[in-house]
Amino acid sequence: MSAIKASTVYKDHIRSLPVSVRLELLALIARDLAYEAQEFDERPRHSILEFYGVGKGSRGDEDAQAYINRLRDGWEEPSP
């Protein structure tokens, strides 16, 4: 399925509609977006404190800087 561009939809279908219909369509879209935004805002938030101890033991007894250096050694060099 190909992506539909908003500008194409507007030009082909919306622009020719009467102003009152376009305003009604705008109001419908705004209500729909406001509802979706409200749903998003109502999702439970998490505290950074919930992550306390998550990485505990991931590096064993290895020094933190040595652990980071070892991880970085495995990275590929950036291409020029």
Helices and strands as residue ranges (DSSP letters): H 6-9, I 10-14, H 19-41, G 48-51, H 64-73
